[in-house]
Amino acid sequence: MKRLLNKVKTDRLQKMYVKAYSMSELIIVLCIIGILLLLVLPNQTSVVAQAKAIEAQSMLSQIHGLQKSHFFRFSKYTTDFDALGFEQAATIDQGGQAVYRIEVVEASPNSFKARATALSDFDGDGVFNTWEIDQNRILKEVIKD
């Protein structure tokens, strides 16, 4: 009888244990995931910079169109955003979401140059991304981040 009770107790104890992973196995898996993330993250910074550069390119293209329209009306280019009808979106340092500051750096009767300068350093190297466009719609990245 005692043997039967002991067998019943051991059967119950065996049923109470659940098969699971050990703590060391979980730590090894987490370490592997961490290493993979460290390999992928540096590659993602260039993707982020490229995505944010689209903002600069579209704003400069808009400036180009407004400058051309102003040129056809007044036969000259201007540095005045009010004359162009361009309103700079609120930048990140003003509490907005725009990452680039837009400015017309030079304007003459026959040419203009507009510049978009990043307000934040995307990859932390101290270099701020800068784009320029001119009257011929030549859009180029002057300073690469």
C-alpha positions as CSV (number, residue, x, y, z in Angstrom):
1,M,0.0,0.0,0.0
2,K,2.8,2.3,0.9
3,R,4.4,1.6,-2.4
4,L,1.3,2.5,-4.3
5,L,1.0,5.8,-2.4
6,N,4.6,6.7,-3.2
7,K,4.1,5.9,-6.9
8,V,1.0,8.1,-7.0
9,K,3.0,10.9,-5.3
10,T,5.9,10.6,-7.8
11,D,3.5,10.5,-10.7
12,R,1.8,13.8,-9.5
13,L,5.2,15.4,-9.0
14,Q,6.3,14.5,-12.5
15,K,3.1,15.9,-14.0
16,M,3.6,19.2,-12.2
17,Y,6.9,19.9,-14.0
18,V,6.5,21.7,-17.3
19,K,9.0,21.4,-20.1
20,A,10.6,24.8,-20.7
21,Y,13.9,26.4,-21.8
22,S,16.6,27.0,-19.2
23,M,17.8,30.5,-18.3
24,S,21.1,30.0,-20.1
25,E,19.4,29.0,-23.3
26,L,17.3,32.2,-23.2
27,I,20.3,34.3,-22.5
28,I,22.2,32.8,-25.5
29,V,19.2,33.5,-27.8
30,L,19.0,37.1,-26.6
31,C,22.7,37.6,-27.1
32,I,22.4,36.3,-30.7
33,I,19.5,38.7,-31.4
34,G,21.6,41.6,-29.9
35,I,24.5,40.8,-32.1
36,L,22.3,40.7,-35.2
37,L,20.8,44.1,-34.3
38,L,24.3,45.6,-33.9
39,L,25.1,44.3,-37.4
40,V,21.9,45.8,-38.9
41,L,21.7,49.2,-37.2
42,P,24.7,50.9,-38.9
43,N,23.3,50.1,-42.2
44,Q,20.0,51.7,-41.2
45,T,21.5,55.1,-40.6
46,S,22.1,55.7,-44.3
47,V,18.5,54.7,-45.0
48,V,17.2,57.2,-42.5
49,A,19.4,59.9,-44.0
50,Q,18.1,59.1,-47.5
51,A,14.5,59.2,-46.3
52,K,15.0,62.6,-44.7
53,A,16.8,64.0,-47.7
54,I,13.6,63.5,-49.7
55,E,12.2,66.4,-47.6
56,A,15.0,68.7,-48.8
57,Q,14.6,67.6,-52.4
58,S,10.9,68.2,-52.5
59,M,11.2,71.6,-50.8
60,L,13.9,72.7,-53.2
61,S,11.9,71.5,-56.2
62,Q,9.0,73.6,-54.9
63,I,11.3,76.7,-54.5
64,H,12.5,76.1,-58.1
65,G,8.9,76.1,-59.4
66,L,8.0,79.3,-57.4
67,Q,11.2,81.0,-58.6
68,K,10.4,80.1,-62.3
69,S,6.9,81.5,-61.8
70,H,8.3,84.7,-60.3
71,F,10.8,85.0,-63.1
72,F,8.1,84.7,-65.8
73,R,6.1,87.5,-64.1
74,F,8.9,89.9,-63.1
75,S,11.9,88.9,-65.3
76,K,14.1,88.3,-62.3
77,Y,14.6,85.9,-59.4
78,T,14.2,86.9,-55.7
79,T,15.5,85.9,-52.3
80,D,12.2,87.0,-50.6
81,F,10.0,84.1,-49.6
82,D,7.0,86.3,-49.3
83,A,7.4,87.4,-52.9
84,L,7.6,83.8,-53.9
85,G,4.7,82.7,-51.8
86,F,6.8,80.1,-50.0
87,E,6.2,79.4,-46.4
88,Q,8.9,77.4,-44.5
89,A,7.4,74.6,-42.4
90,A,8.1,74.8,-38.7
91,T,11.5,73.2,-38.1
92,I,12.4,70.8,-35.3
93,D,14.1,73.6,-33.4
94,Q,10.9,75.6,-33.6
95,G,8.8,72.7,-32.4
96,G,7.8,71.5,-35.8
97,Q,8.7,68.4,-37.9
98,A,10.8,69.9,-40.7
99,V,14.4,68.6,-40.6
100,Y,15.8,71.1,-43.1
101,R,16.1,74.9,-43.1
102,I,15.5,76.3,-46.6
103,E,17.1,79.5,-47.8
104,V,17.7,81.3,-51.1
105,V,21.4,82.1,-50.9
106,E,21.7,84.2,-54.1
107,A,19.4,85.6,-56.7
108,S,20.1,87.8,-59.7
109,P,18.1,88.7,-62.8
110,N,19.4,85.6,-64.5
111,S,20.1,83.0,-61.8
112,F,19.4,81.8,-58.3
113,K,20.6,79.3,-55.8
114,A,18.6,77.8,-53.0
115,R,20.0,75.7,-50.2
116,A,18.5,73.2,-47.7
117,T,20.6,72.5,-44.7
118,A,19.8,69.8,-42.2
119,L,19.3,70.9,-38.6
120,S,20.3,67.6,-37.1
121,D,23.2,65.3,-37.6
122,F,21.8,62.0,-38.9
123,D,24.8,59.8,-38.2
124,G,26.5,61.7,-35.4
125,D,29.7,62.5,-37.2
126,G,29.3,66.3,-36.9
127,V,28.5,66.9,-40.6
128,F,25.1,68.3,-41.6
129,N,23.6,67.3,-44.9
130,T,23.2,70.1,-47.4
131,W,21.4,70.2,-50.8
132,E,21.3,72.9,-53.4
133,I,19.2,73.7,-56.5
134,D,19.7,76.4,-59.2
135,Q,17.7,78.0,-62.0
136,N,18.4,75.0,-64.3
137,R,16.9,72.6,-61.8
138,I,20.2,71.0,-61.1
139,L,19.7,69.4,-57.7
140,K,22.9,68.3,-56.0
141,E,24.0,67.1,-52.6
142,V,26.7,69.6,-51.6
143,I,27.6,68.1,-48.2
144,K,26.8,64.4,-47.6
145,D,26.0,63.2,-44.2
